[in-house]
Amino acid sequence: MPNTLAFYNTLAREKQAFTPIDERNIRIYACGPTVYDRIHVGNARPLVAFDVLVRLLRYVYGQDRVTYVRNITDVDDKINARAIEEGVDIRVLTERTTRAFHDDCAALHVAPPDQEPRATDHIAEMISMIETLIGKGHAYSAEGHVLFHVASMEDYGSLSRRSRDELIAGARVDVAPYKKDSGDFVLWKPSAPDQPGWDSPWGRGRPGWHIECSAMSAKHLGEEFDIHAGGLDLIFPHHENEIAQSRCAHGTDGMARYWMHNGYVTVEGEKMSKSLGNFTTVEDVLADYPGEAVRFALLAAHYRAPLDFSRQAVAEAKTALDGLYRAIGHAGDDRSEPDEGVMTALGDDLNTPNAIARLHELAREANKGDAAAAARLKASAGLLGLLEADPDTWFRGGDGLDEAAIQKAIEARLNARKERNFAEADRIRDDLANQGILLEDTAEGTVWRRG
């Protein structure tokens, strides 16, 4: 076990030794999904990365000494727009997409958080926080809106470290006549009759995005807590504004002691996003590969570095996992401790590439007959959320494609061949082969077997 854990703290712009506020209860908050659609692979990266963080902290400090909160944003303009587009009630949409989100998390071996608060269950807390901010002179109401007045906070911008002009430009703020300052941001806004809304001192309306996380984290973790995690794209304005609201409402010097941010998932060097249309949903990739292979691929790069996603990378991850599962065989010593080298790597700002490299070293030792190495391999991989299946189940495809998914792929290959798109047909065949599914074309049609 490493003597210290060290994580890169965005707030300090350096890697720092981790010192919890209270070793008996390490508290972590991570921004969860806005539930209007299926998550894509880029959305999955923080889920996997910070799941490893929680696993590590639970191992070091004790399973019952870590409280992990990850929220659900179920009131948002994107949700409103999608519900109108589909012609369904907002609650129907958010319940369906939340279930899908949980399914994707389970497939990726992402453990549920200790608390998963929903924004719509915390409207009273948001209204109370907004009233406090108004009372302290940090917010004001205008034309049914309530806005945070950025000029009221001397060190606004401490997380992103941008100048005031850069902050305003980067926020792409709406120019509105009721704002005292162009950089002021919305805490509460009025709702039209066909939009979700709640009664408030400022009329029927709904919260702004930023106040949601401030209210939920304070309720479930306290006014100050250990770690706030999320994607790099949330540093500004979301996390910056969370800090402003929380500190000004509570009169504290900080909100979270450490701020951890994962890098982007890219496609051919460009950030994966729904707005660019270059995304692959987790659901889509799970139709072709086991979730553990997707998880492995997401851990192959350091969490703060860019990660270029491709199906080839997932296929290679599946092959690597095959080798690791062969190495552990039926390692029966569940009492084995994780390997020191793996622990050192993870304790050094979650260096999963180095940890995975050490897993391969342990696999080589295990393949030479070292039973202790096989046991350490299994125990160490568990910290990464890997090698948790029984090897026989893994090679039978129990964590991979089911028969319906295999048949769907065979039909797609047949259609590609009919269209004389032989490159696509070969790709599908090779993808299946990489997952242990072998095809044979016969006079009666294509049959398959697990290799």
N, C-alpha and C positions, 0 to 999 in steps of 0.2 A: 504494500500500500504506500502511495506517495506521502511524504511528510506534509506536503501542502498541495492544495489544489490552486491553480492559477487560471484566471479567465480574462480575456480581453474585455475591458470595460470601455464602451463607447463614450461614456461621460468623461472619463479621464484620458482617453486616447492612448491607453497603454495596457499591457497585461499586468494584472495585479493578483497578489495572493488573495485567496478567498477567505474572508473572515466573517462568519455569520453573525447576525445581530443576536441571535439566541440559538445555541447549538442544539437545544431541545426541540426547536421548531424552525427549520429552514423554510422560508416562504418564497414561492415563485409564482409569477403571473406571466402568462403568454397570451397574446392576442389571437383569438380564434377566428373562425370563418364568418363571413356575411352570407347567410344561407339563402341564396337566390339561384344557385346552380351547383352542378357537380364541381368538386375541386380538381384542379389540374396538377401536374407534377411539380410545378413551381410552388403551389400552395402546400404541397406535401412535404417539401424540404424542411421547413421549420418544425413541422409535427414530428418528423423523424429525429432531427438533430436535437431538439430539446427533450424528446423522450429519452435519448441517451444521457443527457445532462441529469435528468431526474433519476434515472437508474443508477448513475454514478453516485449522486448525492445520497440516495437511499442506502447504497452499499457502504459508503464511508461513514455516514452519521447514524444509520439505523432506518429500517423500513418505516417505522411509525414516527419518524422525526422530520419528515418532509411534507409540506402541504403545497400541492400543485393545483393552481387554478387556471383554467383556460376557458374563455367566455364564448358565448354564441351571440352574434349580432343578428337579431331577428326583427329589427326595425331600421329601415334604410331606404333611401330613394331608389336604389337598384332593385330592391325587393318589390317596391310598389310598381315600378315599371314592368318587371317580369310578370307579376300577377295579372296586370292589365293585358299584357301581351298574350298570356295563356288563357285569359278569361276565367281565372280561378280566384277563390278567396285567398287573401294573404296568408292566413293561418294554414290553409291546405298546402300552399307552396312551401312555407318554412318547415312544417312538420315533415314533408316528403324529403326535402333536401337535407334536413338534419339527420334523418334516418340514413340517407345515402352517405352522408359524411361519416357517420359512425361505422357504417359497413366498410368504407374505404380505410378508415383508421385501423379497424380490426384486421383487414387484409394485410396492412403494412406493419403489423405487430406493434402498433402504437397503443400503449396502455391508456385507459381512461384517466382523466385527471381526478383529483380528489373532489373538486367542485367544478361544475360546468354551468355557471350562472348565465341566464338569458337576459338580454337587455330589457325585454318587456316585463320582466318580473321585478325590475329595480327602478321603475319610474319614480316612485316616491323618494328613493334615495337621491336620484338625480335632481329632482325639484328642490329637495332640502339643500343640496350642495350649491345649487344655483342661487338660492335665497341667501346662503351664507356669503357667497362671492359678491352679491349685490350689497349686502350689509357692510362688507369690508371695503367697498369702493373699488372692487376689481371687475365689476360687471354692471351693465345698465340695460334697461328695457327700452325698446323703441319699436312702435308699430307692430306689436305682437311678437317681436323677436326679443331675445336676450342675448347680448354679446359680451364676450370677455374683452376688456380694454387692455391691450398689450402694453400700452404706455404706463400702466399702473404697476408693472413689474420691472424693476431695474435691470435684472439680469436675464430677461426673456431671451431665449436663443442659446442657452448654455450647452444644450445637448448637441445641436447641429453645428454650433460655432460659426454661424453665418452673420454677416452684418444685417442691420435692420432692413436695408434696401433689398438685400439678397433674400431675406426671409419673406418679405412681401411679394417679391417677384416669384419666388419659388412656390408660394402658396396658391398662385393663380386665383387671387381673391376676387370675390364679386364686388364690383363697385356699386354701392348702395347709398342713397342719400341719408338713410337713418344711421349710418355708421359715424362714430366720432373720429375714427382713424381707419384708413383703408386696410390695415393689417388686423383689425379686430375680427374675431371668429365667433361663429354661432354656437351658443349653448342650448338655445331653445328656439323653435320656429313654428309659425302657425300652420295648421293643417286645414286643407280644403275638406268639404263634406265627404268626398270619396276617398280621403286618405286616412290612415290610422292616426288617432289622436287621443290625448288625455286632457282632462281639465287641469288647469294650473292657475296660479295668480296672474298670469299674463294672457289668459285665454286658452281655448282648446288648441293643442299643438303637440309636438313631438320633439324628442331631444336631438341635439347635434351628435355626430359620431364620437367626438373626443370625450365628452362628458360621461358617456356610457362606461368606458373602461376606468375612469377615475372613480366613479361611484361604486362599481362592482369590486374593484381591487380593494378599496377602503373597507367595504363591508366584510369581505371574506379574508383579507390578509392584514388589515390595519392601515393606519395612516402612513407608515413607513415599513418597507419590507426588503427582502434581500436582493432578489433578481427579477428584473422585467425583461422579457425576451420577445423577439419578433423579427420580421424581415427588415432588410436594409432600407426598403422603400418606406418604412413606417417612421424612420427617425424624424423626418419633417414632412408634413406638419403634425402627424398624429401623436407621436411620443413627446414631441416638444410641447404640444398643447396639453397633454395629460399632466406633464410636470407642472406647467403653469397653473392649471386649475387646482391640482392637488395641493401644491405647496401654499398657494394663496388662500385656499379654503381652510387648510389645517394649521397654517402658521408654522410649517416645518421647514427645515433647511433642505430636505430632500424628499423624494418619493420612494424610489428604489435605490439601493446602494450600488448595484451593478446593473448595467444595461448591456445585454448581449444581442447581437444582430447577425443573422445569417445572410450570406451572399445570394445573388440571383441564380436561378436556373436559366440557362441560355439555350437557344437553338441556333446553331451556326453563328455564334457570337452575339446574337441579339436576345435581349431579355424575353423570356416566355411570358406572354400576357394575353388575356382575352381581348384586350383592345387591339392588339396587333394581329390576332387570329392565328398565331403560331404555336398554339398550345395543344397539349395532349392530356386528356383527362386521365385521372387515375383509373377510372372504370375502363377506359379503352385499353390501356396497357395491361390491366389485369386480365383482359380477355385472352391475352397471348402469353403472359408470364406469371409465375407465382409472385405473390406480394413480397415475399422475402427477398427475391431477386431485385425487385424495384427498390426495396429498402437498402440492400447492399450497394446498389448503384448510387444511391443518394449519399451514402456514407463514404464513397470512394475518394471524394475530394474533401478538403478541410471545410468545415461549415461556413467559414467567413469568406472563402474563395468562390469565384464563379464556378458553376458546374454545367458543362455543356451536355445536354441530354440527347440521347439517341437510343433507338431500339437495339442497336448493336451493342451499346454499353450494357443494357439490361441482359442481353443474351450472354455477354461475357461474364456478367455477375452470376448468372445462373450456372455457368460452367465452373466458376470459382467455388460456388457453394457446393456443387456436386463433389468437388475434390475435398472440401472441408468435411462434408458429411461422411465421405468414405473414410477419412482419417479418424473421426471420432468413433466410428463403428458402433459398438454398444458399450461405450465407456460407462462403467457402472458406479464410479466413485462420485456420488453427488455431493460429498463433503469437501471436495477439492476447492481450494481458493483460486481466484483469478490470478493469472500470471503477472509477475511484477512488471515485466516490460509493457504489457497491455495497460496495466494500471498507471504506469508512468506516462504513457502516451495520452491516455484520456485525461489524466490530471493536468496535463500541459495544454490547457485551452481546447479540450476535446479533440485531440489530434487523431481522428479516426483513420486517416491513411496509414499512419505509423502503427496504430493498433492492429489494423488489418494485416499489415506486413508481418507483424509478430504472430498473428494467427496462422499465417502460412508457414512460418518457421516452426511453430508447434506442430502443425500438420505433418511436416517433413519428419520431425522426430517421432511422431506417433506412427507414421508409416514404416518406420524402422523397428517397430515393436515396443516403443516406450509407452506403456499403459498410463503412466503418470502424466506424460505430455498430453495424451488424448483426453484425460480428465480435466487438465488445466485448460485445454483448448475449449472444451465444452463450457466450463465455468466462465472463461474469459469472454467467449462469444455471447454469452447471456447478457453481459453488460451492454453489448451493442444491439441486443434484441435479435440475435442470429442463432442458428443451430438449435432452435427450441423445439423442432419437430423430431419425432422418432425417425432415424435414418431410413428404415424400411418404408415408412409412410411417405417420406420425401421422394424416394426413388419410384414409388408406385404412383406418384403424382398427387398425393393427398393434399399437398399444399400448393398444387399447381392447377392445371387445366382440368375441369370436369368434362364429362362426355359431351354435354351440350356445347361447350366452348370449342372442343376439338372438332365437332361436326360443323360448327359455324365456320371455322377456319378452312375445313376441307371444301365446303361449299364456295367460299370466297376464292379458293385456289381453282376450283372447277370453272367458275365464272371468268377468272382471269385467263385461263387457257382457252375458253370459248372465244374470248375477245383477242386472242393471240398475243396477250400480254405475258409472255413467257418469263420475263424477268420478275414480275410480281408473283407469278405462280411459284417460281423457284425460291423467292424470298420467303413465302409462306411455308413451303416445305422445309426450308432450312431453319426457320424460326421454330417450327414444331420439333424438328430433330434436335435442336439445342435444348429443348425442354423434355427430351426423352420420348417423344412421340414419333414413331417411324411409320411412313406411309408406303403402301404398296398398291400400284395401279393394276387391277385385274380386269378380265372381260366383264365381270359383274359390277365393276365400279371400284372406287378407292376404299381400301380397308386400312385400318391402323392398329398398331400395337405399341405398348410401352417398351422402350428399349432398356 
